[in-house]
């Protein structure tokens, strides 16, 4: 009787592992196909079968991040980090957590996450790059206030350029009034000059600060 019970337990355990692997496989396929809603469903099913699956937690965190559910993604990363023992996987978890804080411009927390990732994998050059970038942004006043200052500066430059363009146009109009006749060639040259000035203004407005960061580590 005892032997039968043990056999039954082992069989059920094997079934659960097989189901978990199948849900993870389907979730990974959906994630790679950018079908994130489906991926989320499969990873959650894997967690129903095995609530302590750090792999399912990590992969679900990646999926939630792609869905811009950042707090939920962080919850999954933290849960995975609390039970995962593999240092390489822990490095991935903390790196991706750092990416979330980095994207939200919380550079202090991003720095701590990147440092933790490097403690588990000191040879990860991409995490080291993100760490250096977050430290630079923190030390140089990066963040929402800095971005707002940049926007204000761009707006001021835009207004100054527009005023300069207006002054040029006014001067050109005065010149037209003083001259009895303007040749077609001169008129075309004037138009091209104004269009070039306007293009320079638009180019300045379009300039934005670009933060280079590492993509999420792939699903396990």
Secondary structure as UniProt FT lines:
FT   HELIX           2..32
FT   TURN            33..34
FT   HELIX           36..49
FT   TURN            51..52
FT   HELIX           54..66
FT   TURN            67..68
FT   HELIX           70..83
FT   HELIX           87..103
FT   TURN            104..105
FT   HELIX           107..120
FT   TURN            122..123
FT   HELIX           125..139
FT   TURN            140..141
FT   HELIX           144..178
FT   HELIX           184..206
//
